[in-house]
Amino acid sequence: MGYRLAVVGATGNVGREMLNILAERDFPVDELVPLASRRSQGTEVSFGDKTLKCQTLENFDFSKTDICLMSAGGDISKEWSPRIAAQGAVVIDNSSAWRYDQDVPLIVPEVNADAIGGYTKKGIIANPNCSTAQLVVALKPLHDAATIKRVVVATYQSVSGAGKDGMDELWNQTKGLFVNDEPTPAKFTKRIAFNVIPHIDVFMDDGYTKEEWKVMAETKKILDPKIKLTCTAVRVPVFVGHSEAVNIEFEKPISADEARDILREAPGCLVVDKREAGGYITPYEATGEDATYISRIREDFTVENGLSMWVVSDNLRKGAALNAVQIAESLVNRGYLKKKAA
């Protein structure tokens, strides 16, 4: 016997990826219901070898649902996640709505699965920002080994992080430039084709953007509040896959060779680090993969006990859909979830 799942936002990029990953990983599902807005009612989505029609969120009864995967944006989650949890389903939310609530665990299973039991306070578990997820997977084993003091990270984030509209804008602008059609930015603040934009989300009073603040706040909540971290988030003309240049300062000595060995054994990490042309991973190569790839591991001689490295992951998978499914698996494997009677 399996579980009853609902996926809210099943027609979006992440929602569809959630359906694919649930099928790929043979999650024990007895019944799966894709949910979307009224305008998407009846839209067909694939789940393994099945084709399912979307139902409306507003009319669905969650009282017989075990797990609800939410991928429909923060405003919808703020309104609906407490309602769904009140009906007895565990909500795993992909938006930023609940990440900073102290009564809601923010989970990356390879990093802090032990905190998952905190979901009982509100019935909600938060999925981190896509850039945070891959970052903490790489930082956790190194923090355990040598205690991280400070991190400086620059992200190179693909347009899929901005949803389908972001991907469409890159595609249309790129095509247009080949026929001398100067693009007009819509989703992004400046032209994204053949350009990079050091601006993701809104600006805050201190000069950081909200995206940069998310990475800093979430890393502290997931990994260690004592870590000092600064971030620059950049949108780049890549369809899928986020990259990060990460500089780390440790309390204890750690060499590049030691870090490489530690990361090779760490859950969720895959080291590709040859000091030769092509001996590293790019976002194109990480697309469709589950691992967080780590390359360019080297010592930073400008500080005591410093390392620099390059971290790449598929943001639609580890940064969103895969991490949500792994949280659901953790609930099952740790015995938190009791199947509802048919």
Helices and strands as residue ranges (DSSP letters): E 3-8, H 13-24, E 29-36, G 38-40, E 44-47, E 50-53, E 55-56, E 67-70, H 74-86, E 90-93, H 109-112, G 113-121, E 124-126, H 130-146, E 148-157, G 159-162, H 164-177, H 210-222, E 228-235, E 242-250, H 256-265, E 269-271, H 283-286, E 292-300, E 306-313, I 317-321, H 322-333
